[in-house]
Amino acid sequence: MTTAVKKKAPAAASKPAPAKAAQAKVQPSAKPAVAPPKPSAAPVKAAAPAKPVVQAPAKPVAALKPALVPAKPVAVLKKHEFRVGDFVVYPTHGVGRIQKIDEQEVAGIRLELFVIAFEKDKMILRVPTMKAKAVGMRKLSSPDVVATALNTLKGRARIKRTMWSRRAQEYEAKINSGDLVSIAEVVRDLHRATGQPEQSYSERQLYEAALARMAREVAAIERIDEPSAVKRVESALVKKAA
């Protein structure tokens, strides 16, 4: 009987051993079941904003390129027929000299202006560069035109038989036309030689205005002073009277 008891005892003691082993196996497998990879996914999302940072500066660089292109044709527009230092003829004022080309803002519009000095009249005139041709501003006459004007002085006076007030308006229009030959016609028609009737006050004024206008242009063309130019014009008138 003692031997049977001894055999059963180890069998009963060996049964709880595998239960502990099963518990030990279950517990370590339950701990890794908690998902730790979640924090590793967060840094992947944080790296995403790096893509627009690289592309953003490329857009403003492309936008700046067309803004610089229109600056080239502006220099072409600033080439003018008249330059600083040139003598020019303005129809209603005669011969003047361009002192400079200035810019001025008028009524919100940027204008480029010729600054013209008329030394005889002590006057400064500003003419928009875009309207210089339209108002009749021109360069000095050529030597051929001067020769034609001097030959006009030698011709016979052509006086219309109309009222003086109307003729005076015609003479003023010729003087203010800026045409050298037309001005010479006024000098020729209003000149009075020795032995002829004297000029009236208004005739004398128009004659002196036309003579001065013509002499100033001749002086600028031939590079002589105004008194010498007046003598040259008057010498042509004397030859006509002779």
JOHUMO-V640755 format. One line per field, one symbol per residue. ss: DSSP state (a for helix, b for strand, c for the rest). psi: psi as a letter, one per 20 degrees, with the letter a starting at -180 (. if undefined). A space follows every 10 residues. Layout:
BEGIN
ss = ???
psi = ???
END
This chain:
BEGIN
ss = caaaaaaaaa aaaaaaaaaa aaaaaaaaaa accccccaaa aaaaaaccca aaaaaaaaaa aaaaaaaaac aaaaaaaccc ccccccbbbb cccbbbbbbb bbbbbbccbb bbbbbbbbcc ccbbbbbbaa accccccbbc ccaaaaaaaa aaaccccccc cccaaaaaaa aaaaacccca aaaaaaaaaa cccccccccc aaaaaaaaaa aaaaaaaaaa aacccaaaaa aaaaaaaaaa ac
psi = hhhhghhhgh ghhigighgg hhhhhgghhh gihpoiighh hghhhhigih ghhhhgihgh ghhhghhigi hgihhhijpr hqrpiqprop giibprpogr orpqpokjpo qpqpoppnhg ilqppppphi jghhijprrq qrhhhghggh hhhirppnpq mrqhhghhhg gghggjhiph hhhhhggghi qprpiqqqqr ghghghghgg gggghhgggh gjlrrghhhg hgghhhhhhg h.
END
